[in-house]
Amino acid sequence: MISVILLSAGEGRRFGRKKQFVELAGKPIYLHSLEKVIGRFEDILLVLPEEDIERVKVPSGVQKVKGGKERQDSVLEGLLHARGEIVVIHDCARPLADAKLFEKVCKLNDYHGKITAVPSRDTLKEVAGHMVIRTIDRSNVWLSQTPQAFVRKVLLECHFKARNEGFYATDDAALLERYGFKVGVVEGSFWNIKITYPEDLYMAETLLERMKRGTKESI
């Protein structure tokens, strides 16, 4: 069995409010991701802020889970309730993730986990105190996205170790990397943007409109 954990428990500090409940194309942002996985996976968990669990309505079969203080805490809560041998982690702040990505990233083969990511298109600079220190070779640099998939028992082990050490990472793959497990890459999409700031919402709305028209030409 494959479990899908949809993370929708953030406070939206950079956005200015809980962005998961902001409407995008007529429905809350979290619902875009939820609709992608319903009917494709048997075990679906939606991680929500504790104070919002009762008011959020979900389809039958979707389990609501109380989130933690940080993203990593919320993932662990989801893992403790998941039933699958493989678990897919996805940030609902990426509402445009293609449904096929969820299925592709689950094919772990010889890896303990896989991420979706895209090659960097930009020139990368290391900066300190508003001064450029060096230019980073971008040929081997990829930009990490979600969904990401893992062997559940391996990810749980990494989370427990990290909690004992007080270590927090910005994604779950970083935990596997820290403890010596193998992480593979599936090419994602530049359309799979993350909504972090209010202006990102306008970009997502534009991209969704293009998708409805059946085209992905440059905007």
C-alpha positions, 0 to 999 in steps of 0.5 A: 500500500502507498500512503499520501500525506498532504501537508496543509498545517502551515501558519502562512507567516510569509503569506500573511495568513493561512494560504491553504484556505485561500481560494484559487480558481474557486476552491481552497488551495489544499483541495487542488492537491487533495483532488489529484490523489483521491481515487489514485491512492488508498490511504490519504492523510490531510495534515491540518492546523489543530484549530481547523480540523473540525471545520474542514470537510473532507471526502469519505476515506480521507483521514485528517491529522493534527499538524505540528509546530514545524513542517517536519513535526507535521510530517512525523504526525502523518507518518505515525498515522500512515499505513503504507509501506511507501509514503508520498509527502506533498506540500499543498502549497504546490497546487499545480503538481501533476497527478502523474507525478505522484505515481512516477515518484513512487517507483523507488526501484533501488532507492530509499526515497525519490524527489521531484526536482527541476534543473536550475535555469539560473546562474547561481551566486553565493552571497554574504552581506550583500556581496557576491562570494562566488558563482556556483556551477549550476550544471549539477544543481536541481531545485527540489519540489514535492511530491517526494516518496520514501520507504516509510520505515526508513523515513520514520527512522530518519525523523526519530533520529532528527528529533533526538538531535534537534535537527530540522530540515526544509524537506524530508529528502535532506533527512535521508541524505543526512543519515546515509540513505539513497535518494533518487530524482524524478524530473518535475515541472517548472509549472509546479510552483510553490505558493509562498507569497501573495503574488505567487497566487496570481502566477498560479491563477494564470497557469491554471487558466492556461491549463484549462485552455490545454496549452503550456506556452510561455506566459 
